[in-house]
Amino acid sequence: MSSSKTLVGPIDEDVLRFTAGKDPQLDVALLDADCIGTAAHVTMLQSLPLKPALLSAAERDAVVTALVEIMRLGRRGQFHITLSDQDVHLAVERMLTQRLGDVGKRIHTARSRNDQVAVDMRLFVKEQLLGTFDELLDLSGALLSFARRHKMWPMVGRTHMQPAMPSSVGVWASAHAESLLDDALVLRNAYELNDRSPLGSAAGYGVPLPIDRKLTARLLGFSGPIHNVLYASNTRGKCESIVLSALSQIMLSLSRLAEDVILYSMPEFGYFQLPPELCTGSSIMPQKKNPDVLELVRAKTSRVLAGTFAVTSILNSLPGGYNRDLQEVKEPAMEGVAATRSCLRILSRLMKALRADKPALTAAFKPDVYAADRALELVSEGRPFREAYEEVRNNLESLRPYDSAQAIARKQHYGAPGGLDLAVAAGRTRETKEFAGRERRRYYGAISKLLGVRYPHLA
Ligand code: ARG
């Protein structure tokens, strides 16, 4: 039996491989966050009025400069986590000690890896969500502009997938946009819950040193620290689960959009034409232009939902305080944000290039689509609705076709085809954009100040 020397003592080789799991690969994505967390921690340690001081101002500066150097290595693909490092935290500590000697050995004063991984995930998620807001708004913007361009184009409204009532492309496209804007609201809640600092909980029970948790929270651009140290530790997994639930809502909106577009671009419908550059061919059938992109959006939705379930299942019955089970929430969380963002981006491109076919849309209006309209016409002549309904139902074969454009123009009330006020969604888009912009400036401003260089460029 062989064991490996690690910063935290010898570990049996098999145990090391098993317990490190995918961390050496996954944690590379946490490099920036880990360095930023350490920069805040050493800045706070240096500020404590202790004698002897834990770190001098010059030592603090040397650590931060070395951290920025390590982040630059990461930018060039030259940062590697070895198996004996186990994770990003010990890899960064090893590199700091290699570069700075004894000072590197002091940085872990009054913190634990539980602290580090919790703060890393929150910083990582925060940056990812800021990107997600932009991408979501780009797609909802594309849907709104599609709605604007085809606002009064007739489109059969369906229930049970069967033709139901006259509707419009404007209603169809802006319904998808409004769904995403609601999801942005859910995401904003998740963002705000994520925006609190767990740092300083240490192993979950605090430390007998007067560390300043409010200072580290401020340095990291968080809205504040999570108060109770044990709860701060227990939010690991809970936070990821909340974020994944919000992302699941986005994905459910996207999969519905994808399914609609797949259906309505089938030759049997022909309402929409997929941009050929976003389709893929077949290895045997020369004529094929397949909607693979949209199909993968459906499948990725299932995977994000599965990841959400994986995280909540790991949390179920987990006792309080750190447990290694929590390491396993990292992968579904990382995959969830990556999948959601890639789907948002590809669907934006698709919606910007999607074409609608007015003759095909109009040709789908068969007389029975107007059955309810006809009954309501009789109501306007004074007939009780149930009587009018019965009369139309008994004479369906003699329903005369209406003009589809006129039929949708007659639905003038709030939110109906002729009363669609796209400015409502545009206003919500603006408001969410302002929120994301404000948060972005606050976060990147705080981190740039902490590191003494412009983040994320590190110039
Ligand atoms: N890689 C670990 C995780 O993700 C870091 C924390 C390890 N802490 C511990 N007490 N073993 O959970």
Residues whose N, C-alpha, C, O or C-beta is under 5 A from the ligand:
A	BS01	LIG	D23 D87 R113 N114 V117 R324 L326 Q327
